[in-house]
Amino acid sequence: MIHVFLPDGGVRSYGTWTFNHKATGTEFEQSYYSVQQFDEDGNTTFIWEFFDAGSIFLALQ
């Protein structure tokens, strides 16, 4: 499958999620990136999300 990303008004989001481990109170940060595309009616047709799950494992060490 090939995805072609054209400048079509899709939305790209970047950020950092910050949260605490419920049992230990340890704080975690995770990098986040997403791509969202819409059809001509404004409905979401595609969402692609990425998280840096490796940062959780590093924080637990």
C-alpha positions in Angstrom: 0.0 0.0 0.0 1.3 3.4 -0.9 0.1 6.6 0.7 0.7 9.8 -1.1 0.5 12.9 1.1 -0.4 16.0 -0.9 -1.0 19.5 0.4 -4.8 18.9 0.6 -5.7 20.6 3.9 -4.8 17.5 6.1 -3.8 18.2 9.6 -0.5 17.3 11.2 -0.1 17.4 15.0 3.1 17.2 17.0 3.3 17.3 20.8 4.3 15.6 24.1 1.9 13.7 26.3 2.8 13.9 30.0 1.3 11.5 32.5 1.9 9.8 35.9 2.1 6.1 36.6 -0.9 5.3 38.9 0.9 3.0 41.3 4.3 4.7 41.6 3.6 8.3 40.7 6.5 8.2 38.2 6.1 10.9 35.6 6.4 10.0 31.9 6.6 12.0 28.7 5.9 10.6 25.3 6.5 12.3 21.9 3.4 12.2 19.7 2.8 12.8 15.9 -0.3 12.3 13.9 -1.6 12.9 10.4 -5.3 13.3 9.7 -7.0 13.7 6.3 -10.6 14.6 5.4 -13.0 14.1 2.5 -14.8 16.9 0.7 -17.6 16.7 3.3 -15.2 17.3 6.2 -15.3 13.7 7.5 -12.2 12.0 8.7 -10.9 9.5 6.1 -7.5 8.7 7.5 -5.7 8.9 10.9 -2.1 7.9 11.4 -0.6 8.2 14.9 2.9 7.6 16.3 4.0 7.5 19.9 7.5 7.1 21.2 6.8 4.1 23.5 10.5 3.6 24.1 10.6 6.6 26.4 8.4 4.7 28.9 10.8 1.8 29.1 13.7 4.2 29.6 11.9 6.0 32.5 11.2 2.7 34.2 14.9 1.8 34.4 
